[in-house]
């Protein structure tokens, strides 16, 4: 599966953005999808994941009350709704896909998109 993320941009603290990740190929609905992010000079970290059916989600503690992950299997798309953004959310955001169980571990994800930059200014 090929993934393309978009929707990043520059916002002020407290603002909102919605990222989208479109998948090509068949069987999107069989993949666990996730978002990771990597700030400059830091390791890539887990942000959110969603089960193949969309019935279960997981969020990193740092974003739990502010971000929402969702998916539309009919459109082969996963979303990350980000509210009340903070400067610490500044990073390149990547979408990723895997088969099997929903987990927050980077090494378990088989497919990656190219990343989209999110910049939050104070």
N, C-alpha and C positions, 0 to 999 in steps of 0.2 A: 504494500500500500504506500502511496506517496502522499505526503502531507504538506499543506501550505498554510502558514499562519499569517494573519494580517489584522489590522485594527489598532496597532500601536500608535503612539504619538506623544506629544508633550502636553501636560496639564499641570495646573497648580494644585497644591495640597488641598485635599478635600474634594477634588473633582472625581469624575468617573470616566471609565473607558470600558468598552466591550471588545474583547479579542475574539476572533473567529479562526477556526482551523478547518479547512476543507480537505477531505480525503478523496483520492481517486482510487478506482479499482472496486472490485466487488467485496462483499462481506464486511462492510464497515460496521454493521450491527453486531458482528461477532468479536469486535475488538474492545478491550478496555482502553480508554483514552485518558490522557493526563496532560497537565501543564507543569512545566518546570521553569525556573528562571535562573539567570546567572548575572550577577552584578559584576562590574568591572573589578578585577583582582580577586574575585571570590569564586568558590566552587559552585557548580550548578546545584540547585536545591529544588526539592519537591514543593509544589504549590497546591495542586488539586488533582483528583482523579474521579472518574465516573465509570461505573460498570457498563458492560456492553448493552444491557437492557435500559440503562438509565435509572434503574431502580435504587441504586446505592451510590453515594458519593463520599469522598474523603477530602478534607482540607487541612492544610498545615495550620498549626496553632496561631501563627502570626497573621493569618488572613481570615480566620474562621468566621469572624463576625462581619467581614467586609466584602468578601468575594463569594461568588456563586458559580459553580460549574454546571453546565447543562449540555444536552445534545439533542439533535434532531436527526434520527437515523434515516428519515426519508430524504434529507438533504445532504447526508454524509458530512455533517458538520458538528463540531463541538465548540462550545462557547465558554468564555470566562468573563463574567460580569464583575467588574472591579469598582467598588464604591469607596468613598472616603480615602482616597489614595494618599499615601504618605511618601516623603522623599526616600525612605528606605525601600519602597517598592520599585525604585528605579532599577531596571535590569533589561536584559534581552529575555523575552519570554518564548519558550519553545513548547510546541505540542508534540506529543509522543503517543505511540500505540503499542499494544501488546496483546497477545492472546492469553487466555487463562484467567488467573485471579487478579483482582484489583490490589495493587501494592504500591507503596511510595518509593520504591528503590529504583534509582536511575538505571542500573545495570540490567534490570529485567525488561526494559523497554526495547523493542526490536526496531521500531521505525521512528524517525524524527523529522520534524519540519525544519525550516531554515531559520526560524526565529524572527521576532518582531520587537523593536525597541520601544520600551515605555520609559518616559522620563517625567519625573514628578518634581516640580520646583516648589520651594518653600515661600 
